[in-house]
């Protein structure tokens, strides 16, 4: 493809993404479906350029003010993640001169807002929360997330999968905390590998793996993944149960549950029962009240812990949306708690960074149900699940994961046992 044609495509893609009407990953996928002739390198350049612009949007918009022409084209030039020579071939002499000037700007001298690239409300909340860890957090969130795999222990062992990946030319390292995980460099075409097609691995962030380990699902139990989504944690729970018992995957979205089906087929699990529900008070849930051994509530949340993967979220979320989510999280947790039988375990989790969605929800639930639910020591649960260094993952009695500290997405979890 001619260099200028690829730059024009990057400009068009950014124009669509920066409207923020839909999640960026969906917009990028739709764009690629409309341009099926694109090769893998071209798709990589377009996608990574887009995500780089999303991560550093405020800075790039500031720098782009000095240039001429379409704003999205200037943003694409600043965020370009393809071959530099290829980019130069697409630029006019004026654009090349402008780019040299922009690259000479001392970015460390710019205002904080242009260096952290966060909306004011989110930056203020995170600065209060993180203190001196705020800038290391900013740096971590400015990078791409690693690719973590969870080994399907129903079908394979971690060391065998590691060896199979090595044979395919992919050097994987065990994740530092999860005993189920492998971390691999780059973004290889996993769907072409036998370990993937045989269902021996699934893509799953190490932090998400730890949430499933916290629930500690056992053979023969009745377990519920209350907000299953596409089922990453559902599959981890089913493998922990050794394909025995009964595992309900509840979700209000039939589309998300449909995405679970091919993954379920690869996994070899037959103990999973996907159930679409209308809301958290659905009659099908009421019939199971007091009968479930273990319930995982990975609640709908802002998703701000996944900014390395979904940098558009910081521009699409608002304080008003967080307040609406808090009401939903409170209602879902209270409803899911009714499923737990005496002696059973309840785990509440989010991939949010905000106390409002995390500690505040868990503490309010604990106070409202202090006679029925006893808080469980998360560090002890992690140790029992063979999680290495679990104590460093716990704060105020809760699981609290941060990318700059733990190399995972941002996650929170609290656990209780029903009296």
C-alpha positions, 0 to 999 in steps of 0.5 A: 500500500502506498504510504499516503494511502495508509496515512489517510486510512489512519486519519479516517480511523481516528476520525471515527474513533474520536467521536467516542460513540462506541468502544474503540476496539469495536470501531477498529474491528468494524474498520478492518472488516470494511478494509479486508485487503489490509495486511497484518502489518498495516492493521497493526500500524493502524490499530497501534497508532489509534491506541497511542493517540487515545493514550496521549490525546491531550498532549497530541491535540496540544502539539497538533495546534501548531500544524495545518490541515486536518486535525486527525491527520496531524494526530495520526502523524504524532502517534504513528506506530509504523515504519518511520521511513514509510511515514516520511514518504507520506508527508509533505515537506511542510509536514516533515518540517513541522514534525521535527519542530514538534519532536523537539518540544521539551514535554517534561516542561509542559503542564501536568494535564498534558503529561498525564493525559487524564480527564481532570476528575479522574486525575484528581481521584487517582492522585488522592488514591495513589500519592507518589505512585501516581506518576509511575501509574501514568507511565504504566498506563501509557504502555501496552498491556502484556499478553497473559494466558491462562492454562486450562488445567482440565486439559494441560499442565503449565510446564507442558504448555510452556514447552509447546509454545517454545516449540512454536518459537514463542518464549513464555514466562510463568506469571509472577502471581497466578499459578495458572498463567503464562506471559508472552511477548508481542502479539502472536497469532494465537488462534493458529497455534495447536495449544489454542485450538485444543483449548489448552490456553485462553487469553486472560489477564493475570489479575482476572485469573486471581479473581477466579482463584479467590472463589476456590470452586471445588469438585461437585459444587454448585457455583454461579458466575453472576456477571459472566460476560464472555466467560473468561472467569467462567472457564477458569472456574469450570476447570477448577471444578474439574468439569464436575458439579454445576456452574451457572454463567448468568448475564443480561446480554445474550450477545456476550453469552453467545461469545462464550460458546466457541470458547466453551467448546474448545475448553472441553467443559460440559458443566457450564450452563449459560443463562440469560437473565432480564435483571438481577432479580430474575425469577430464575435466580430467585429459584436458586436462593440459598442453594449455591456454594460459591458466587462470583460477582464481577460487577459491571463497572467503569473498566478503568483498570483496563486503560492499557487495553482500552484507553478510550474509556477514560474519555468515555466515562464520566462522574455521572456514569460512575454514580449510576454504576454504583447503584447498579453494583450495590443492587447486583451484589445484594441480589447475588448474595441471596444465592449463597447457601450457609457456609458458602463463599461470595466474592465481589470484584471489579476492574475499576481503579476507583474507591467508589466502585470498590472499597465503598461498595464492599464496606457498605455491603459488609455493614448492611449484612454483618450478621449474615456474611463474615469477611474473609482474609483475602491474603489467606485465600490467596495463599490457599490458592497457591498464589505467590506473594499474595500478601503484597496484593492485599490492602485494607483486607481487599485484593487491590491490583495496580499495573505499576505495582503488579504488572496486571490490569487494575482489579479489586476483590472482596470475599465473605462467607455466609453464616 
